[in-house]
Structure formats: structure tokens, C-alpha cells
């Protein structure tokens, strides 16, 4: 099977030292190992670092059956900015031309977002009679309505009408819609005004069980020791890693840390990552000796930190899109047997409650968060039970090698049935 994967915004296997691969990166590797020919189309802009990977269009041949096609476009410095919209537009425009120079694939898997790339991928698939599968990762453009106050929603919908039209076209004309939850699949069906088809199915975000080598684990342990993590038995660490932007309520976490600083010196917060709000958070936490900001860290640092920690923090705003999802961060915590302490209502709250592997606090309630963490610190047996449940849930539902093997089989089925005329 010759497959095109179209995803921007994810780390590439060529991005620096042992990058942490996400959904498409893991899927591409597994497809290649199974003998399929893989072409991954992506952007020149590294979405995490906001830096250009190259100064022109570029093809990276990882081996005879796996290559990455990098489409050069303008850089952007923030997630919500006009330059990012321009980047998406020109990336899609160039894809529509560059794709005609490539050997036609047997099937296309395109992530939504971005909207413009999704439309061009669907257009290409329809023109060439190739099955096109849309993978709904984020509810664009619905999420942009959250930026506007309630009184401006009507005007915002009018302003975003071209984007809603893109979503309609992509979802309507796709051969199949998959998504990270059933709610995301349903959203795509509604957006495209289409009935549920046999190939429409959800596949959750998943995390790889791969264990780093002993050398890099030792390096990571040294790094955390230098950053004040001593790995003592009475040390209770609440960890977080991610882009410090609009989707997280880290102010609430910092306020909880200030409360706990006065009553318990053994509870520490390790907040990893970078982003638009990092400077603001550091200033807010300037008088907190129990908060550590190590900056952006590598995959092996994260793997090691999770195993030094007691809980993982998921301080999301309860926006409509995240409430319909199991965020990747929470699944990574589960993979390390970390109970998840979250502010996100919806599906994640239900998952944590039903499996007794985490606790949800009210958005913005620092006192409640502090009380929860103090309670888990003082009740190690409860923490131990939640930890075992977290690992059990991960192994049952979110192991990447299992989830994405099923996804590959589904793509093979679509490809086979489509070629038989069973669209």
C-alpha cells in the first residue's frame, strides 16, 4: 500500500535529538515497518519551536519506502495570528501543485486541522479516484468562536464563514471520517452533513511503550537532580509538560502551589514547556520555591520525570473541543501509572471517575486543587491504588502499538474495499 500522510504541527523524526513522536509520527513508522510505502507531507515550520526547518521545499528520504515532503511556507510566532493563517493557505496551495509531481498513492490520510490542506487533499483524492480518510484531531473552525465574547458570536460566525465552508467541503467529500473520540467523528459527520458510513470510526490518541536507553535515562536523572528533584521517598511531585498557551489554567496551579508552600514543603510542581505565557507564569511564581520551570525538555526527560512524579497535572480550560476529547497529555500520564489531576470536564472527567485513576477539580479553584494534592500526599494507599488503575487503563485502551495497528488494518480495509468498488 502506497499511503500519503498529511499532517502539519507534529514533531518529525528528524527534529533534533530523539524527538517525542505523536500520532502521525508513530503511525508512519509502524506503516513503514509493515512494508507500506509512506510519504509524509508536512510544513517547514516546526510548530513547537516556531522555527523554520529549511529555507526551501525539501524531501527527506528516511529509507527506500519512507520519505518526508516538507513544504516551505512563511513562519509564524504565535498560534493565533494572521501569519499562521497565511502559512496554512500557501502550504495548501503549494501542496496542490507539488502533489501532481508525485506518484499517485493508493490511499490518503489527512489530519484536520488544517482546513485548507484538508480541502486540497479531498479535492486531489476525488479527482484521482483515491480514497481519502479525514482524521479529525481538533474542531476547527468551531474552537475559534471561543476567542470571541458571547455578544459577538453572530458576527464571528459570519467572519469565519469561509472556514466553516472549508470544514463542510472536507468532511462531506471525504471517503471516511475517523477521529480521536466518537464525539469527534460525529462532529465531522454533522459538519459534512453526511450519514454514518461503514468506514467512519474513532481511534484514540495513544502513547508508545518504548523505553529510553539506560544512558539517556541516567542523563535525565542528572538533569532533574540539577533542577532540584532529589528523588526522595517523601518528595511528592506534580508534573506538567506542554505549550504554555491559551488552553491551560496554569495560574490556578501556581496559586495552589502558593497555598501548599505555607503548609507542606515536600509537594513540588515541575512545569515543563515554553510558550506565549511562560514569562508571565514565571513572574507570577517568582516567590514560589516549590515550583520548577525547567523549560522545554526532551522525550527522555519527560519519560523519566513522569516516573519520578506522584501525579500528572492536566489544567485545561473546559472548552467544548477538549471536553469531547481525551487530551494526549492525560494519556501520557496514564502510561507511567500517574493519577491525573485535571480541571477538564466532559469525557476525561468521566474516564478518570469511572476507572478511579484521577480526580477532577473545578476550573479556577486553587483551594480545591491544593486540598486534592494534600489529600493524595497524606493518603499514599489511595495514591497507590489510583496509580495501578492508571497503568491498567493505559494498557487496556491507549497503547500506541495496539491502537495504531488497528488503525493500519482499518486503512488497509478501506483501500482494499475502495479498489473493489465498495466506496
C-alpha positions in Angstrom: 0.0 0.0 0.0 1.3 3.4 -1.0 0.0 5.9 1.5 0.2 9.6 1.9 0.0 11.1 5.4 -0.8 14.8 5.5 -0.2 16.4 8.9 1.4 19.6 10.0 2.2 20.6 13.6 3.7 17.4 14.7 7.4 16.7 15.5 9.3 14.9 12.8 11.7 12.0 13.4 14.4 14.4 12.1 13.7 17.2 14.6 16.7 17.2 16.8 17.8 14.6 19.4 15.3 11.7 19.9 12.1 13.8 19.4 8.8 12.7 21.0 6.7 11.5 18.1 2.9 11.9 18.1 0.1 10.2 16.2 1.3 10.6 12.6 5.0 10.0 13.5 4.2 6.7 15.3 1.8 5.7 12.6 4.3 6.4 9.8 7.0 4.3 11.5 4.6 1.4 12.0 3.3 1.6 8.4 6.8 1.5 7.1 7.8 -1.4 9.3 4.8 -3.3 8.0 6.2 -2.9 4.4 3.9 0.0 3.2 5.3 2.9 1.2 4.9 6.1 3.2 5.1 9.8 2.2 4.5 12.3 5.0 3.6 15.8 3.8 4.2 18.5 6.3 5.2 22.1 6.8 8.6 23.7 7.0 7.6 25.4 10.2 8.3 23.5 13.4 5.0 24.2 15.3 6.7 23.6 18.7 9.7 25.9 18.3 8.2 28.2 15.8 11.4 27.9 13.7 11.9 27.0 10.1 13.2 23.5 9.4 14.6 24.5 6.0 14.7 27.5 3.6 13.0 25.8 0.7 10.9 22.8 -0.2 12.7 19.7 0.8 12.4 15.9 0.6 14.0 13.7 3.3 14.4 10.0 2.4 14.5 8.1 5.7 14.7 4.8 3.7 13.5 3.4 0.3 9.9 3.3 1.4 9.6 6.3 3.8 10.1 9.9 2.9 9.0 13.3 4.3 8.0 16.0 1.9 8.5 19.4 3.6 6.5 22.3 2.1 8.2 25.6 2.7 5.9 28.5 3.8 6.2 31.6 5.9 7.0 31.4 9.6 4.6 32.3 12.4 5.4 33.2 16.0 2.1 32.6 17.8 -0.6 30.0 17.4 -3.4 32.5 16.8 -2.1 35.0 14.3 -2.7 36.2 10.8 0.7 34.9 9.7 -0.3 31.3 10.7 -3.4 31.6 8.5 -1.3 32.8 5.6 1.1 29.9 6.3 -1.8 27.4 6.1 -3.1 28.9 2.9 0.3 28.9 1.0 1.1 25.4 2.3 -2.1 24.1 0.9 -1.6 26.0 -2.4 1.8 24.5 -2.8 0.6 21.0 -1.9 -2.0 21.2 -4.7 0.9 21.8 -7.2 3.6 19.6 -5.7 1.3 16.6 -5.3 0.8 16.4 -9.1 4.6 15.7 -9.4 4.4 12.6 -7.2 3.4 9.0 -7.9 -0.2 8.7 -7.0 -0.9 6.9 -3.7 -3.3 4.1 -3.0 -4.9 6.0 -0.1 -4.5 9.3 1.7 -4.8 10.0 5.4 -5.2 13.7 6.1 -5.4 15.4 9.6 -7.9 18.1 10.2 -6.6 20.7 11.0 -5.6 22.3 8.8 -8.7 23.2 6.9 -7.1 24.3 3.7 -4.9 21.2 3.5 -7.8 19.0 4.2 -9.8 20.6 1.3 -6.9 20.2 -1.1 -6.3 16.6 -0.1 -10.0 15.8 -0.6 -10.0 17.6 -3.9 -7.0 15.6 -5.0 -8.4 12.3 -3.9 -11.7 12.9 -5.6 -10.0 13.9 -8.9 -7.7 10.9 -8.9 -10.4 8.4 -7.6 -8.3 7.7 -4.5 -9.8 7.0 -1.1 -9.2 10.0 1.3 -9.6 9.5 5.0 -10.0 12.6 7.2 -8.6 12.3 10.7 -10.4 14.8 13.0 -7.9 16.0 15.6 -9.3 19.4 16.5 -12.7 21.0 15.9 -11.7 23.7 13.5 -13.2 26.3 13.0 -15.5 25.9 15.9 -12.8 26.4 18.5 -12.1 29.9 17.2 -15.5 31.0 18.3 -14.2 30.7 21.9 -11.9 33.7 21.2 -14.9 36.0 20.8 -17.3 37.1 23.6 -20.8 35.8 23.6 -22.3 39.0 22.3 -20.0 38.8 19.2 -20.8 35.2 18.3 -23.1 36.1 15.3 -20.5 38.4 13.8 -17.8 35.9 14.5 -19.6 33.1 12.6 -20.0 35.5 9.7 -16.3 36.3 9.8 -15.4 32.6 9.9 -17.9 31.6 7.3 -15.2 30.7 4.7 -13.6 28.4 7.3 -16.9 26.7 8.0 -17.4 26.2 4.3 -13.9 24.5 4.1 -14.9 22.2 7.0 -18.1 21.3 5.2 -16.4 20.5 2.0 -13.6 18.5 3.6 -16.0 16.4 5.7 -18.6 16.0 3.1 -16.3 14.7 0.3 -14.0 12.5 2.4 -14.3 8.8 1.8 -14.2 8.1 5.5 -14.0 10.1 8.7 -12.0 8.9 11.7 -11.3 10.9 14.9 -9.8 10.7 18.3 -13.2 10.1 20.0 -16.7 9.1 18.9 -17.7 12.7 19.5 -15.1 14.0 17.1 -16.3 11.5 14.4 -19.9 12.7 15.0 -18.8 16.3 14.7 -17.3 15.5 11.3 -20.4 13.8 10.1 -22.5 16.8 11.2 -20.1 19.3 9.7 -20.2 17.5 6.4 -24.0 16.8 6.5 -23.4 13.1 6.0 -24.7 9.9 7.3 -22.5 7.5 9.3 -20.7 5.3 6.8 -19.2 1.9 7.4 -15.6 3.3 7.4 -16.3 6.1 9.9 -14.6 5.1 13.2 -12.8 6.5 16.2 -9.2 5.8 17.2 -8.0 7.5 20.4 -4.7 9.3 20.8 -2.2 6.8 22.0 1.2 6.7 23.6 4.2 4.4 22.8 5.5 2.0 25.4 9.1 2.5 24.1 11.6 2.7 27.0 14.6 5.1 26.5 18.1 3.6 26.8 19.8 3.5 30.1 22.4 6.1 29.1 19.8 8.8 28.3 17.8 7.8 31.4 20.9 8.5 33.5 21.4 11.8 31.7 17.8 12.7 32.5 18.2 11.7 36.2 21.3 14.0 36.4 19.3 16.8 34.7 16.4 16.5 37.2 18.8 16.3 40.2 20.4 19.6 39.0 16.9 21.1 38.8 16.1 20.3 42.4 14.5 16.9 42.1 16.3 14.7 44.6 14.2 11.5 44.2 13.5 11.2 47.9 10.7 9.0 49.3 8.9 11.9 50.9 9.0 14.1 47.8 5.6 14.5 46.2 5.9 15.8 42.6 3.1 17.1 40.5 4.4 17.3 36.9 3.1 19.2 33.8 4.6 19.4 30.3 3.2 21.3 27.3 2.9 24.5 25.4 2.1 27.3 27.9 -0.7 29.0 25.9 -4.4 29.7 26.0 -5.7 26.2 26.6 -4.2 25.8 30.1 -5.1 27.3 33.5 -1.6 27.4 34.9 -2.5 30.4 37.0 -4.6 28.2 39.2 -1.8 25.7 39.5 0.6 28.5 40.7 -2.0 29.7 43.2 -2.3 26.2 44.6 1.4 26.0 44.9 1.5 29.2 46.9 -1.1 27.7 49.3 0.8 24.5 49.7 4.1 26.3 50.1 2.9 27.5 53.5 1.8 24.1 54.8 3.9 21.4 53.1 7.5 21.7 51.8 7.6 18.3 50.2 5.0 18.9 47.5 6.7 20.3 44.4 5.4 21.4 41.0 7.5 20.8 37.9 6.1 22.8 35.0 7.9 21.9 31.7 7.5 23.7 28.4 7.6 27.0 26.7 5.0 29.3 25.1 3.5 32.7 24.9 2.6 32.8 28.6 5.8 31.4 30.1 7.3 34.7 31.1 4.0 35.7 32.8 3.9 32.5 34.7 7.5 32.8 35.9 6.7 36.3 37.2 3.6 35.1 38.9 5.6 32.3 40.6 8.6 34.4 41.5 8.1 33.9 45.2 7.3 30.1 45.0 10.2 27.9 46.0 8.1 24.8 45.3 7.7 25.5 41.5 10.4 24.5 39.0 10.4 25.8 35.4 12.9 23.6 33.5 11.8 24.9 30.1 11.2 22.7 27.0 12.6 19.2 27.6 13.3 16.2 25.5 11.3 12.9 25.4 13.6 11.1 27.7 13.4 13.9 30.2 9.6 13.6 30.2 9.7 9.8 30.4 12.0 10.0 33.5 10.1 12.9 35.2 6.8 11.0 35.0 8.4 8.1 36.8 9.8 10.5 39.5 6.4 12.1 39.9 3.3 11.3 42.0 0.6 12.8 39.8 0.3 14.5 36.4 -1.5 17.8 36.1 -4.0 18.4 33.3 -5.1 22.0 34.0 -7.2 22.5 30.8 -9.9 25.1 30.4 -13.2 23.2 29.9 -13.7 24.3 26.3 -16.1 22.5 24.0 -13.4 20.8 22.0 -11.3 19.5 24.9 -14.5 18.3 26.7 -15.1 16.0 23.8 -11.6 14.6 23.9 -9.0 12.6 25.9 -6.0 15.0 25.6 -2.7 13.4 24.7 -1.2 14.7 27.9 -3.5 12.7 30.1 -2.8 9.5 28.2 1.0 10.0 28.6 0.4 10.3 32.3 -1.6 7.1 32.4 1.3 5.3 30.5 3.6 6.0 33.5 0.9 4.9 36.1 0.4 8.6 37.1 -3.0 9.5 38.5 -4.3 12.5 36.6 -5.4 15.7 38.5 -7.4 17.6 36.0 -9.7 20.6 35.6 -11.3 19.3 32.4 -14.9 18.4 32.5 -16.5 16.1 29.9 -15.1 12.8 28.6 -11.8 12.9 30.6 -13.6 13.6 33.8 -15.8 10.5 33.2 -12.8 8.4 32.3 -11.0 9.3 35.5 -14.0 8.8 37.7 -15.1 5.5 36.1 -11.7 4.0 36.4 -10.6 5.6 39.7 -7.4 6.9 38.2 -7.6 10.6 38.8 -9.5 13.5 40.3 -11.2 16.5 38.7 -11.3 19.9 40.3 -13.3 22.9 39.4 -11.8 25.3 36.8 -10.1 28.2 38.6 -10.4 26.7 42.1 -6.9 26.8 43.5 -8.0 25.9 47.0 -9.7 22.7 45.8 -6.6 21.8 43.8 -4.4 22.3 46.8 -6.7 20.2 49.0 -6.7 17.4 46.5 -2.9 17.3 46.3 -2.5 17.5 50.0 -5.0 14.6 50.4 -3.2 12.4 48.0 0.1 13.2 49.7 -1.4 12.2 53.1 -3.1 9.0 51.7 -0.3 7.0 50.0 -2.5 3.9 49.7 -5.2 5.8 47.7 -2.4 7.2 45.5 -1.0 3.7 45.0 -4.4 2.3 44.0 -5.0 5.1 41.6 -1.6 4.6 40.1 -2.2 0.9 39.5 -5.6 1.8 37.9 -4.0 4.4 35.7 -1.5 1.9 34.3 -4.1 -0.8 33.8 -6.4 1.6 31.9 -3.5 2.7 29.6 -2.6 -0.9 28.8 -6.2 -1.7 28.1 -7.1 1.2 25.8 -4.2 3.6 24.9 -1.1 1.6 23.9 0.1 3.1 20.6 1.3 -0.2 19.2 -2.2 -1.6 19.6 -4.3 1.4 18.7 -2.4 2.3 15.6 -2.1 -1.4 14.5 -5.9 -1.4 14.4 -5.8 1.9 12.6 -3.5 0.5 9.9 -5.8 -2.5 9.5 -8.7 -0.1 9.0 -6.8 1.8 6.4 -5.9 -1.4 4.6 -9.5 -2.4 4.6 -10.6 0.9 3.2 -8.0 0.7 0.5 -9.0 -2.9 -0.4 -12.7 -2.2 -0.5 -12.4 1.0 -2.4 -10.4 -0.7 -5.1 -13.2 -3.3 -5.3 -15.7 -0.5 -6.0 -17.2 -0.6 -2.5 -16.8 3.0 -1.5 
